[in-house]
Amino acid sequence: MRTGKLIALLVALLTIAAVPVSTVWAASGSVTPGDVLIQPLPGAPAIGKPGDTVEIYPAEGVEIQSLQIISILHGPYDLQILGNENGVIKAKIPVDAAPDVYFLVVKSDKGEVTIPNGVWVMKEAPTVLRIAHGSDLHVTSGSKTGFVCGEYFQKSIPEILKYCKHPYAIHSYTAADSFMTYYAMTGLQGENLINVILSTGDDVDTNGDREGYKMFDKAILHATAAGTPLISIKGNHDHPPTYYSKYVGPRYFYRVIGDFLIIGLDSRGDERHPEMEQLQWMEEVLKAHPGKVPIVLVHHPFWYSTPDGNWGGTIKGYTAFDDGDWKALTKFISWDWAGRNLEYEDIARYFLQLVEKYNVKLVLSGHIHKDKPVLYVDKDGNEHWFYTLATTGATDKTSNPPSETDKARGYTTPSWYGSQVIYVHSDGTAEFPLAGEVLTEDKIVSLPIPQKFIVYRQNGEDGTAVRFVNELEKAVSGPLVLEIPAGAKVDPEHTNITYTVAAEREIGGTYYMLLNVTVPTGVTQITVVKSADTQAPTVEVGYLIPSKPQPGRPFKVFISANDNVGIKEMKVQIISDGKVIGEYPAFPTQPAQVETTYYTEIPGVDASEFTVKVIAIDFYDNTGETEYTVGGSTTTTTSSPSTTQAESGGSTCGPAAIAALALAPLLLRRRK
């Protein structure tokens, strides 16, 4: 490969990676939410009932002029500003405000912002907190992709093809968005499975990825604008919180939800545990809220192992207030908290004392990318669950089944893209209603969401399209939020899910449609367009790596593609002597964009001259094609629209089941 061509390719790919996605909050000029407010922000909403007073924390030096809440269904309502105490604005929710999760519109002397998940107006305080727990979403505007098919998860195309001929790829944004969309559909306005989503850090993959934070906020919007609130904390990949505090939330905070007290901590970056001042703040919060059931969110898990092993288990009959017991407990505590030589043991001991003293019933964590449930039963018999969740969006976990690379590194406990449902009752009892036996060795405890419920969104100039992959063996019903072009309508001829349109509204310069849908099992889609789409995708082979593949040696194909609504499927055929000798799916490097680069890997062709044929199919089955001849000249052709009917279901491992998938070439932005 010639150096000049390689440099040109790198520049082109990095340029594509840098194209900004559309923002989910509206702002004047370059003002971000965090430039105007410290909180509430998209990951830390204000919470109250109609008539309640909520607290608004302006950024330093910012003068708030007005506050308003609006949702796709309700409002707008003006929040009455009651006063300012020590820089904190007290604002009253109108007594006639309908229960919903609202955008918060803030007008200030620094600009105007419209923040999703700004204010959660509850109908009544819950007596059971029904939590959807996600963690380590690792959203990136660059590359973060894994491959799934049923129970299988692998990190690369060659590995997944051992188990499934036509796998699905999940980019980190797709994973985050699918997780949010599913639990919004099954949340307060849908099946009522859960009433709040909690995320325990590493929301983005690189702390300086501004576009990644915007993509994360868009995933938050898809859940919260559909009526299910979210609360998130920062992880080490969000540290230092320069952009985190502008787009997601404060370092640490608390929220009261009826009988429940949610405390979000910051375990920081390389320090891997909260500082003493933060824990002292935590104790003051606990003192100020007697009678509440405390739930703590902290990214780094507290326990490394138990007497049952390092997978989790039960620790029973100790107390952090006894020196002898504490010495015995230190062998189970993570080095992240206590230090390799117990240099931070005062931090770890104080935290566990707070857990015991104030009867903290649930501590949720992430970071290690695998499930680790620990039940700590103190000397008084009080139960404290420490649940550490597998990653919801990252590929940095043990494959299922473990690959040869995993085994060589000593990783044998398989994982997948997971989440968990946890119910906490007003008496402090915690249960895992869908997980079965939680304290089980060498078992994937987390639920296969988003692994088995994948949402691929495409937002084009002339319409919006979504493809669903539902392998849960049951239909999923509930609200769905779409960004749409002005004037676009659902096209029933190219939609094969059940739907009703609940409302449409422009908020912050973006048009939204709220639908109530039922997504059956299999592969289905919905299209919302200004008119029937007759325009075929444009597609072109950008480059091969290596540029001159050797017979029998693997190579990669990069494809430039675009469509006015969205591309449903991309595949690459290898043609030799006039015959198709292989067909492979290709995946977008930027799944949130319709104009992006696709990528696939070819295991090798036993010929010195052959043709690479690329076929792109949109949601109306219009087909765009191009051919690239290896060992000869290059020709490009575009076909007329196809007459193939829209796919209505079937196995998600079926032949045409790849929709807006994502694989990230190593040439794109890498994790810091």
C-alpha positions as CSV (number, residue, x, y, z in Angstrom):
1,M,0.0,0.0,0.0
2,R,1.4,3.4,-0.9
3,T,1.9,5.9,1.9
4,G,0.1,8.7,0.1
5,K,-3.1,6.7,-0.3
6,L,-3.0,5.4,3.3
7,I,-2.7,9.0,4.6
8,A,-5.6,10.1,2.3
9,L,-7.7,7.2,3.7
10,L,-6.9,8.1,7.3
11,V,-7.8,11.7,6.7
12,A,-11.1,10.8,5.0
13,L,-12.1,8.4,7.8
14,L,-11.2,10.7,10.6
15,T,-13.1,13.5,8.9
16,I,-16.2,11.2,8.8
17,A,-15.6,10.4,12.5
18,A,-15.6,14.1,13.3
19,V,-18.9,15.0,11.7
20,P,-21.1,16.1,14.5
21,V,-24.4,14.5,15.2
22,S,-27.5,16.6,15.7
23,T,-27.8,18.0,19.2
24,V,-30.6,16.9,21.5
25,W,-30.7,20.1,23.4
26,A,-31.1,23.5,21.8
27,A,-28.8,26.3,22.7
28,S,-28.1,29.8,21.6
29,G,-24.6,30.0,20.1
30,S,-22.2,27.5,21.6
31,V,-23.8,27.4,25.1
32,T,-24.0,24.0,26.6
33,P,-26.5,22.9,29.4
34,G,-23.6,23.0,31.9
35,D,-22.7,26.6,31.0
36,V,-26.1,27.6,32.3
37,L,-26.9,25.1,35.1
38,I,-25.0,22.9,37.5
39,Q,-28.1,20.9,38.0
40,P,-30.6,19.7,36.9
41,L,-29.0,18.3,33.8
42,P,-29.9,15.3,31.5
43,G,-28.4,12.8,33.9
44,A,-29.7,14.3,37.1
45,P,-33.3,15.7,36.8
46,A,-35.2,17.7,39.3
47,I,-38.0,15.6,40.9
48,G,-41.3,16.6,42.4
49,K,-45.1,16.4,42.3
50,P,-47.4,19.0,41.0
51,G,-47.3,22.0,43.4
52,D,-43.9,20.9,44.8
53,T,-40.8,23.2,45.0
54,V,-37.7,22.1,43.2
55,E,-34.1,23.4,43.3
56,I,-32.3,24.8,40.3
57,Y,-28.6,25.5,40.6
58,P,-27.3,28.1,38.1
59,A,-23.7,28.0,37.0
60,E,-21.5,30.6,38.5
61,G,-22.2,34.1,37.4
62,V,-25.4,33.1,35.4
63,E,-28.6,35.0,35.9
64,I,-31.7,32.9,35.3
65,Q,-34.5,34.8,33.6
66,S,-37.2,32.2,33.2
67,L,-37.9,28.5,33.6
68,Q,-40.4,26.4,31.6
69,I,-41.2,22.7,31.3
70,I,-42.5,21.0,28.2
71,S,-43.0,17.5,26.9
72,I,-44.3,16.1,23.6
73,L,-47.7,15.5,25.3
74,H,-47.9,18.2,27.9
75,G,-47.2,21.9,28.6
76,P,-45.6,24.2,28.3
77,Y,-45.8,25.2,31.9
78,D,-44.0,28.1,33.5
79,L,-42.1,27.3,36.7
80,Q,-42.7,30.1,39.3
81,I,-39.4,31.3,40.7
82,L,-40.0,31.8,44.4
83,G,-36.6,33.1,45.3
84,N,-32.9,32.6,45.5
85,E,-31.2,31.2,48.6
86,N,-27.4,31.1,48.6
87,G,-27.3,30.9,44.8
88,V,-30.0,28.1,44.7
89,I,-33.2,29.0,42.9
90,K,-36.4,27.7,44.4
91,A,-39.0,27.1,41.7
92,K,-42.6,25.8,42.0
93,I,-44.1,23.1,39.7
94,P,-47.6,24.3,38.7
95,V,-50.4,22.4,40.5
96,D,-52.0,21.6,37.1
97,A,-48.9,20.1,35.6
98,A,-49.6,16.6,34.2
99,P,-47.2,13.9,35.4
100,D,-44.5,13.4,32.8
101,V,-40.7,13.7,32.3
102,Y,-40.2,17.2,30.9
103,F,-37.6,19.1,28.9
104,L,-36.5,22.1,30.9
105,V,-36.3,25.3,29.0
106,V,-33.9,27.8,30.7
107,K,-33.6,31.4,29.6
108,S,-30.6,33.2,31.0
109,D,-28.3,36.1,30.4
110,K,-25.8,33.6,29.0
111,G,-28.2,32.0,26.5
112,E,-31.1,29.6,26.3
113,V,-31.0,25.8,26.6
114,T,-33.6,23.1,26.3
115,I,-32.6,20.1,28.4
116,P,-34.1,16.7,28.1
117,N,-35.0,14.9,31.4
118,G,-34.8,18.3,33.1
119,V,-37.8,17.8,35.5
120,W,-39.6,14.6,36.5
121,V,-43.1,15.4,37.6
122,M,-44.5,12.4,39.5
123,K,-48.2,11.6,39.8
124,E,-47.4,10.2,43.2
125,A,-44.3,9.0,45.0
126,P,-43.6,5.3,44.4
127,T,-43.7,2.8,47.3
128,V,-41.6,0.4,45.3
129,L,-38.7,1.7,43.3
130,R,-38.5,-0.4,40.2
131,I,-35.0,0.1,38.7
132,A,-33.6,-0.6,35.3
133,H,-29.8,-0.7,36.0
134,G,-27.4,-0.1,33.1
135,S,-23.6,0.6,33.3
136,D,-20.5,1.2,31.2
137,L,-22.3,2.3,28.1
138,H,-19.0,3.7,26.7
139,V,-20.7,5.7,24.0
140,T,-18.3,7.1,21.4
141,S,-18.4,9.1,18.3
142,G,-15.6,6.8,17.1
143,S,-15.5,3.0,17.3
144,K,-17.0,0.7,19.9
145,T,-18.6,-2.3,18.3
146,G,-19.3,-6.0,19.1
147,F,-21.2,-8.8,17.4
148,V,-24.1,-10.8,18.6
149,C,-26.4,-13.6,17.5
150,G,-28.8,-15.0,20.0
151,E,-26.9,-16.0,23.1
152,Y,-23.5,-15.5,21.3
153,F,-21.3,-12.4,21.8
154,Q,-17.9,-11.9,20.1
155,K,-15.6,-9.0,19.6
156,S,-14.8,-9.6,15.9
157,I,-16.4,-10.7,12.6
158,P,-14.3,-13.9,12.3
159,E,-15.1,-15.0,15.8
160,I,-18.9,-14.5,15.5
161,L,-19.0,-16.2,12.1
162,K,-18.0,-19.4,13.8
163,Y,-21.4,-19.4,15.5
164,C,-23.7,-17.5,13.1
165,K,-23.5,-16.7,9.4
166,H,-25.4,-13.5,9.6
167,P,-24.7,-11.8,13.0
168,Y,-25.8,-8.4,14.3
169,A,-23.3,-5.7,15.2
170,I,-23.9,-3.4,18.2
171,H,-22.0,-0.1,18.2
172,S,-21.8,1.5,21.7
173,Y,-24.4,4.2,20.7
174,T,-26.7,1.5,19.4
175,A,-26.4,-0.4,22.7
176,A,-27.1,2.7,24.8
177,D,-30.0,3.7,22.6
178,S,-31.5,0.2,22.6
179,F,-31.2,-0.1,26.4
180,M,-32.9,3.3,26.8
181,T,-35.6,2.6,24.3
182,Y,-36.5,-0.8,25.7
183,Y,-36.8,0.4,29.3
184,A,-38.8,3.4,28.2
185,M,-41.2,1.1,26.3
186,T,-41.6,-1.0,29.4
187,G,-41.5,1.9,31.9
188,L,-44.1,4.2,33.4
189,Q,-46.1,4.9,30.3
190,G,-45.8,1.3,28.9
191,E,-45.8,-2.1,30.5
192,N,-44.9,-0.5,33.9
193,L,-42.0,-2.9,34.5
194,I,-39.8,-0.2,35.9
195,N,-40.2,3.4,36.9
196,V,-36.6,4.8,36.8
197,I,-33.4,4.0,34.8
198,L,-30.1,4.2,36.7
199,S,-26.7,4.3,35.0
200,T,-23.6,3.7,37.0
201,G,-20.9,5.4,35.0
202,D,-18.5,5.3,32.0
203,D,-21.3,6.9,30.0
204,V,-18.8,7.7,27.3
205,D,-15.7,6.0,26.2
206,T,-13.4,9.0,26.2
207,N,-13.8,11.9,28.6
208,G,-12.9,14.5,25.9
209,D,-15.4,13.2,23.3
210,R,-17.8,16.1,23.1
211,E,-19.8,14.4,20.3
212,G,-20.0,11.2,22.3
213,Y,-21.6,13.1,25.1
214,K,-24.1,14.6,22.7
215,M,-24.9,11.0,21.4
216,F,-25.4,9.9,25.0
217,D,-27.8,12.7,25.6
218,K,-29.7,11.7,22.6
219,A,-30.1,8.2,24.0
220,I,-31.3,9.7,27.3
221,L,-33.8,11.8,25.3
222,H,-35.3,8.7,23.7
223,A,-36.0,7.2,27.1
224,T,-37.1,10.3,29.0
225,A,-39.2,12.0,26.3
226,A,-41.1,8.7,26.3
227,G,-41.9,9.2,29.9
228,T,-39.3,7.2,31.9
229,P,-36.7,9.2,33.9
230,L,-33.0,8.5,34.2
231,I,-30.4,9.2,36.8
232,S,-26.7,8.7,35.9
233,I,-23.3,9.1,37.7
234,K,-19.8,9.5,36.3
235,G,-17.2,6.8,35.9
236,N,-13.5,6.8,35.4
237,H,-13.9,7.2,31.6
238,D,-15.9,10.4,32.3
239,H,-13.0,11.8,34.4
240,P,-12.0,14.5,34.7
241,P,-15.6,15.8,34.3
242,T,-14.9,18.7,32.0
243,Y,-17.5,17.7,29.4
244,Y,-19.4,15.4,31.7
245,S,-20.5,18.4,33.9
246,K,-21.5,20.3,30.7
247,Y,-23.7,17.5,29.2
248,V,-24.7,15.0,31.9
249,G,-24.6,16.0,35.5
250,P,-22.6,17.1,38.6
251,R,-19.8,15.0,40.2
252,Y,-22.0,13.8,43.1
253,F,-25.5,14.6,44.2
254,Y,-28.6,13.1,45.8
255,R,-32.3,12.8,44.8
256,V,-35.3,12.0,46.9
257,I,-38.0,9.8,45.2
258,G,-40.8,9.3,47.7
259,D,-39.5,6.8,50.4
260,F,-36.2,6.5,48.6
261,L,-32.9,8.4,48.8
262,I,-30.6,8.1,45.7
263,I,-27.0,9.1,46.4
264,G,-24.7,9.4,43.4
265,L,-21.0,9.3,44.2
266,D,-17.9,10.0,42.2
267,S,-15.2,7.4,42.5
268,R,-13.1,9.6,40.3
269,G,-10.4,8.5,37.8
270,D,-7.2,6.8,38.8
271,E,-8.1,7.3,42.5
272,R,-11.0,4.7,42.0
273,H,-12.8,5.7,45.2
274,P,-14.5,8.8,46.7
275,E,-12.4,11.2,48.7
276,M,-13.1,11.6,52.5
277,E,-14.9,14.9,52.0
278,Q,-17.3,13.3,49.7
279,L,-18.2,10.6,52.2
280,Q,-18.6,13.2,54.9
281,W,-21.0,14.9,52.6
282,M,-22.8,11.6,52.1
283,E,-23.2,11.2,55.9
284,E,-24.7,14.7,56.2
285,V,-27.2,13.7,53.4
286,L,-28.1,10.5,55.2
287,K,-28.6,12.4,58.5
288,A,-30.9,14.9,56.9
289,H,-33.2,12.2,55.5
290,P,-34.1,9.8,58.3
291,G,-36.6,7.2,57.4
292,K,-35.7,7.1,53.7
293,V,-34.4,3.9,52.1
294,P,-30.8,4.8,50.9
295,I,-29.6,3.5,47.5
296,V,-26.0,4.4,46.6
297,L,-24.6,4.6,43.0
298,V,-20.8,4.4,42.7
299,H,-18.9,3.3,39.6
300,H,-16.1,1.2,41.2
301,P,-17.3,-1.9,43.0
302,F,-16.5,-2.1,46.7
303,W,-15.9,-5.9,47.0
304,Y,-13.4,-7.9,45.1
305,S,-14.3,-11.3,46.4
306,T,-16.3,-13.2,49.1
307,P,-15.7,-16.5,50.9
308,D,-17.5,-18.0,47.9
309,G,-15.0,-16.7,45.4
310,N,-14.3,-13.7,43.3
311,W,-17.5,-14.1,41.2
312,G,-19.6,-12.8,44.1
313,G,-21.5,-14.5,46.9
314,T,-22.3,-13.8,50.6
315,I,-20.3,-12.1,53.3
316,K,-21.9,-12.7,56.7
317,G,-21.5,-11.9,60.4
318,Y,-19.0,-9.0,60.3
319,T,-19.1,-5.3,61.2
320,A,-16.8,-2.5,60.1
321,F,-17.0,-1.0,63.6
322,D,-15.0,-3.9,65.1
323,D,-11.2,-3.9,64.6
324,G,-11.0,-7.6,64.3
325,D,-13.9,-7.9,61.9
326,W,-12.5,-5.1,59.8
327,K,-9.1,-6.8,59.5
328,A,-10.9,-10.0,58.3
329,L,-13.0,-8.0,55.9
330,T,-10.0,-6.3,54.2
331,K,-9.1,-9.5,52.3
332,F,-12.4,-9.2,50.4
333,I,-12.4,-5.5,49.6
334,S,-11.3,-4.2,46.2
335,W,-7.9,-2.6,46.0
336,D,-9.6,0.2,44.2
337,W,-11.2,1.2,47.6
338,A,-8.7,0.0,50.2
339,G,-5.4,0.1,48.2
340,R,-3.0,-2.7,47.5
341,N,-1.3,-2.0,50.9
342,L,-4.4,-0.7,52.6
343,E,-3.3,2.8,52.2
344,Y,-6.9,4.0,51.7
345,E,-8.5,1.7,54.3
346,D,-9.8,4.7,56.2
347,I,-11.9,5.6,53.1
348,A,-13.1,2.0,52.7
349,R,-13.9,1.5,56.4
350,Y,-15.8,4.8,56.7
351,F,-17.9,3.9,53.6
352,L,-18.8,0.4,55.0
353,Q,-19.6,2.0,58.4
354,L,-22.0,4.4,56.7
355,V,-23.6,1.4,54.9
356,E,-24.2,-0.3,58.2
357,K,-25.0,2.8,60.3
358,Y,-27.7,4.1,57.9
359,N,-28.8,0.7,56.7
360,V,-28.0,1.3,53.0
361,K,-29.9,-1.5,51.3
362,L,-28.5,-1.3,47.8
363,V,-25.1,-0.2,46.3
364,L,-25.0,-0.3,42.5
365,S,-21.7,-0.3,40.5
366,G,-20.1,-1.2,37.2
367,H,-16.5,-0.8,35.9
368,I,-15.4,-4.5,35.8
369,H,-17.7,-5.3,32.8
370,K,-19.1,-8.5,34.4
371,D,-21.8,-9.4,36.9
372,K,-20.7,-9.6,40.5
373,P,-23.6,-9.8,43.0
374,V,-22.5,-9.6,46.7
375,L,-24.9,-9.9,49.7
376,Y,-23.3,-8.4,52.8
377,V,-25.1,-9.4,56.0
378,D,-23.8,-7.4,58.9
379,K,-23.5,-8.6,62.5
380,D,-27.0,-7.3,63.3
381,G,-28.5,-9.4,60.5
382,N,-29.2,-6.5,58.2
383,E,-28.9,-7.3,54.5
384,H,-27.0,-4.9,52.1
385,W,-26.9,-5.8,48.4
386,F,-23.8,-4.7,46.4
387,Y,-24.7,-5.4,42.8
388,T,-22.1,-4.9,40.1
389,L,-23.4,-5.1,36.6
390,A,-21.9,-6.3,33.3
391,T,-21.3,-3.6,30.7
392,T,-24.4,-2.5,28.8
393,G,-22.5,-1.1,25.8
394,A,-18.7,-1.9,25.7
395,T,-17.0,-4.7,23.9
396,D,-14.3,-5.0,26.5
397,K,-15.6,-8.1,28.2
398,T,-15.3,-11.8,28.0
399,S,-17.0,-13.2,24.9
400,N,-19.8,-15.7,25.1
401,P,-18.5,-18.3,24.7
402,P,-15.0,-17.2,25.7
403,S,-12.7,-16.8,22.6
404,E,-9.3,-18.2,22.4
405,T,-7.9,-14.8,23.1
406,D,-10.0,-14.5,26.2
407,K,-8.9,-17.9,27.4
408,A,-5.2,-17.0,26.8
409,R,-5.7,-14.0,29.1
410,G,-7.3,-16.1,31.8
411,Y,-10.9,-14.8,31.2
412,T,-13.3,-17.7,31.3
413,T,-16.6,-16.4,32.7
414,P,-18.7,-15.3,29.6
415,S,-20.6,-12.1,29.4
416,W,-22.8,-10.1,27.0
417,Y,-24.5,-6.8,26.6
418,G,-26.5,-6.7,29.9
419,S,-28.8,-4.8,32.2
420,Q,-30.7,-5.6,35.3
421,V,-34.1,-5.0,36.9
422,I,-34.1,-4.5,40.6
423,Y,-37.1,-3.8,42.9
424,V,-36.6,-2.0,46.2
425,H,-39.5,-1.9,48.6
426,S,-40.3,0.8,51.1
427,D,-39.1,-1.5,53.9
428,G,-35.7,-1.8,52.2
429,T,-36.2,-5.3,50.8
430,A,-34.4,-5.7,47.5
431,E,-35.4,-8.3,44.9
432,F,-34.3,-9.3,41.4
433,P,-37.6,-10.2,39.8
434,L,-36.3,-11.4,36.4
435,A,-32.9,-12.7,37.2
436,G,-33.8,-16.0,38.8
437,E,-31.0,-17.3,41.2
438,V,-28.6,-14.3,41.5
439,L,-25.9,-15.8,43.7
440,T,-24.8,-18.4,41.3
441,E,-21.2,-19.1,40.3
442,D,-20.2,-18.9,36.6
443,K,-23.6,-17.7,35.4
444,I,-24.5,-14.7,33.4
445,V,-26.9,-13.0,35.8
446,S,-27.7,-9.8,33.8
447,L,-30.6,-9.7,31.4
448,P,-29.9,-9.7,27.6
449,I,-31.0,-6.1,27.1
450,P,-29.8,-4.8,24.7
451,Q,-28.3,-8.0,23.3
452,K,-31.7,-9.4,22.3
453,F,-33.6,-6.1,21.7
454,I,-31.7,-3.9,19.3
455,V,-32.9,-0.6,17.9
456,Y,-31.3,0.7,14.7
457,R,-32.3,4.3,14.0
458,Q,-31.7,6.2,10.8
459,N,-32.6,9.9,10.4
460,G,-32.4,11.1,6.8
461,E,-33.2,14.4,5.2
462,D,-36.6,13.1,3.9
463,G,-37.6,10.8,6.7
464,T,-36.8,8.7,9.7
465,A,-36.7,4.9,9.8
466,V,-36.1,2.4,12.7
467,R,-35.4,-1.3,12.4
468,F,-36.1,-3.5,15.4
469,V,-34.4,-6.8,16.2
470,N,-36.5,-8.6,18.9
471,E,-35.3,-12.0,20.1
472,L,-37.0,-11.9,23.5
473,E,-39.7,-14.4,22.4
474,K,-42.4,-11.9,23.3
475,A,-43.8,-8.7,21.8
476,V,-42.7,-5.4,23.5
477,S,-45.2,-2.6,23.8
478,G,-45.0,1.0,24.9
479,P,-44.1,4.5,23.9
480,L,-41.5,5.3,21.2
481,V,-40.0,8.7,20.5
482,L,-38.7,9.6,17.0
483,E,-37.1,12.7,15.6
484,I,-38.8,13.5,12.3
485,P,-38.6,16.0,9.5
486,A,-41.3,18.6,9.6
487,G,-44.4,17.3,8.0
488,A,-43.3,13.6,7.9
489,K,-46.0,10.9,8.6
490,V,-45.9,7.2,9.3
491,D,-46.0,5.2,6.0
492,P,-48.1,2.1,6.8
493,E,-47.1,0.4,3.6
494,H,-43.5,0.2,4.8
495,T,-44.2,-0.3,8.5
496,N,-44.8,-3.7,10.0
497,I,-45.2,-3.0,13.7
498,T,-48.5,-2.0,15.4
499,Y,-48.6,1.8,16.1
500,T,-50.7,4.7,17.0
501,V,-49.5,8.3,17.0
502,A,-50.0,9.9,20.4
503,A,-48.6,13.4,19.7
504,E,-46.2,15.5,17.6
505,R,-44.4,18.7,18.7
506,E,-41.5,20.9,18.0
507,I,-39.2,21.4,21.0
508,G,-36.0,23.3,20.9
509,G,-35.9,23.4,17.1
510,T,-36.5,19.6,16.7
511,Y,-39.7,17.9,15.6
512,Y,-40.7,14.9,17.7
513,M,-43.3,12.2,17.2
514,L,-44.5,10.1,20.2
515,L,-46.1,6.8,19.3
516,N,-47.5,3.9,21.2
517,V,-46.1,0.8,19.5
518,T,-46.0,-3.0,19.7
519,V,-42.8,-4.6,18.4
520,P,-43.3,-8.3,17.7
521,T,-40.6,-10.9,17.7
522,G,-38.3,-11.0,14.7
523,V,-37.0,-8.2,12.5
524,T,-39.5,-5.3,11.9
525,Q,-39.4,-1.6,10.9
526,I,-41.2,1.7,11.0
527,T,-40.8,4.5,8.5
528,V,-41.9,8.1,8.9
529,V,-41.4,10.1,5.7
530,K,-42.5,13.2,3.9
531,S,-43.4,11.1,0.8
532,A,-42.8,7.6,-0.5
533,D,-39.1,7.0,-1.0
534,T,-38.1,6.2,-4.6
535,Q,-34.4,7.3,-4.2
536,A,-31.8,4.5,-4.1
537,P,-28.8,4.7,-1.7
538,T,-25.6,6.0,-3.1
539,V,-22.7,3.7,-2.4
540,E,-19.0,3.6,-3.4
541,V,-16.0,1.4,-2.5
542,G,-13.6,3.8,-0.7
543,Y,-10.6,1.5,-0.2
544,L,-9.3,-2.0,0.4
545,I,-6.8,-2.8,3.1
546,P,-4.4,-4.0,1.9
547,S,-5.1,-2.2,-1.4
548,K,-3.9,-5.3,-3.3
549,P,-5.1,-8.4,-1.5
550,Q,-3.0,-11.5,-1.8
551,P,-4.7,-14.7,-2.8
552,G,-6.1,-16.5,0.2
553,R,-5.2,-13.7,2.6
554,P,-7.9,-11.7,4.5
555,F,-8.6,-8.1,3.7
556,K,-11.0,-5.3,4.7
557,V,-13.4,-3.3,2.6
558,F,-14.4,0.3,3.4
559,I,-17.5,1.7,1.7
560,S,-18.9,5.2,1.5
561,A,-22.7,5.3,1.6
562,N,-25.6,7.7,2.0
563,D,-29.4,7.7,1.7
564,N,-32.2,10.2,2.0
565,V,-34.1,8.2,4.7
566,G,-31.9,5.3,5.8
567,I,-30.0,2.2,4.8
568,K,-31.5,-1.0,6.1
569,E,-29.0,-3.5,4.9
570,M,-25.5,-3.5,3.4
571,K,-23.8,-6.6,2.0
572,V,-20.6,-7.4,0.0
573,Q,-20.4,-10.1,-2.6
574,I,-17.2,-11.6,-3.9
575,I,-17.6,-12.6,-7.6
576,S,-15.1,-14.8,-9.4
577,D,-15.5,-16.2,-13.0
578,G,-19.0,-14.8,-13.0
579,K,-20.1,-16.6,-9.9
580,V,-20.9,-15.3,-6.3
581,I,-18.4,-17.2,-4.2
582,G,-19.0,-15.4,-0.9
583,E,-21.4,-12.9,0.7
584,Y,-20.7,-10.8,3.9
585,P,-22.6,-8.2,5.8
586,A,-21.1,-4.7,6.1
587,F,-21.5,-2.4,9.1
588,P,-21.6,1.4,9.6
589,T,-18.9,3.0,11.6
590,Q,-21.3,5.8,12.6
591,P,-24.7,4.2,13.2
592,A,-26.3,7.5,14.2
593,Q,-25.7,8.9,10.7
594,V,-27.1,8.0,7.3
595,E,-24.0,9.3,5.5
596,T,-21.1,7.3,6.8
597,T,-18.5,4.7,6.1
598,Y,-19.3,0.9,6.2
599,Y,-16.8,-1.8,6.8
600,T,-16.5,-5.6,6.5
601,E,-13.8,-8.3,6.6
602,I,-13.3,-10.8,3.8
603,P,-11.5,-14.0,5.0
604,G,-9.6,-14.4,1.7
605,V,-10.2,-15.1,-2.0
606,D,-8.2,-17.8,-3.8
607,A,-7.8,-15.7,-7.0
608,S,-5.6,-12.9,-8.2
609,E,-8.5,-11.2,-10.0
610,F,-12.1,-10.9,-8.7
611,T,-14.9,-8.4,-8.2
612,V,-16.1,-6.9,-5.0
613,K,-19.8,-6.0,-5.4
614,V,-21.5,-3.9,-2.8
615,I,-25.3,-3.8,-2.4
616,A,-27.1,-1.2,-0.2
617,I,-30.8,-1.6,0.4
618,D,-32.9,1.1,2.0
619,F,-36.1,0.8,4.0
620,Y,-38.2,1.0,0.8
621,D,-36.0,-1.7,-0.8
622,N,-34.5,0.7,-3.2
623,T,-31.1,-0.8,-4.1
624,G,-27.8,0.9,-4.8
625,E,-24.9,-1.1,-6.1
626,T,-21.2,-0.6,-6.9
627,E,-18.4,-2.9,-8.1
628,Y,-14.7,-2.8,-7.5
629,T,-12.5,-5.1,-9.6
630,V,-9.4,-6.3,-7.9
631,G,-6.6,-6.9,-10.4
632,G,-8.3,-4.9,-13.1
633,S,-10.3,-1.7,-13.6
634,T,-13.0,-0.3,-11.3
635,T,-16.6,0.3,-12.4
636,T,-19.5,1.7,-10.5
637,T,-23.2,1.2,-11.3
638,T,-26.4,2.1,-9.4
639,S,-29.5,0.0,-9.9
640,S,-33.1,1.0,-10.2
641,P,-35.4,0.5,-7.1
642,S,-35.9,-3.1,-6.1
643,T,-39.3,-4.7,-5.9
644,T,-38.5,-6.9,-3.0
645,Q,-41.1,-6.6,-0.2
646,A,-40.2,-5.3,3.2
647,E,-39.1,-8.0,5.7
648,S,-41.8,-8.8,8.3
649,G,-40.0,-11.0,10.7
650,G,-38.2,-14.3,11.1
651,S,-35.0,-15.3,12.8
652,T,-32.6,-12.5,13.7
653,C,-29.9,-14.8,12.4
654,G,-31.7,-14.9,9.0
655,P,-30.0,-14.0,5.7
656,A,-31.2,-10.3,5.4
657,A,-31.1,-9.4,9.0
658,I,-28.4,-6.8,9.2
659,A,-29.8,-3.3,9.7
660,A,-27.7,-0.2,10.3
661,L,-25.1,-2.3,12.1
662,A,-21.8,-0.9,13.4
663,L,-18.3,-2.1,13.4
664,A,-15.5,0.4,14.1
665,P,-12.3,0.1,12.1
666,L,-9.2,0.6,14.1
667,L,-8.3,3.6,12.0
668,L,-11.1,5.6,13.6
669,R,-10.9,7.4,16.9
670,R,-9.7,5.1,19.6
671,R,-10.3,5.1,23.3
672,K,-7.9,7.4,25.2
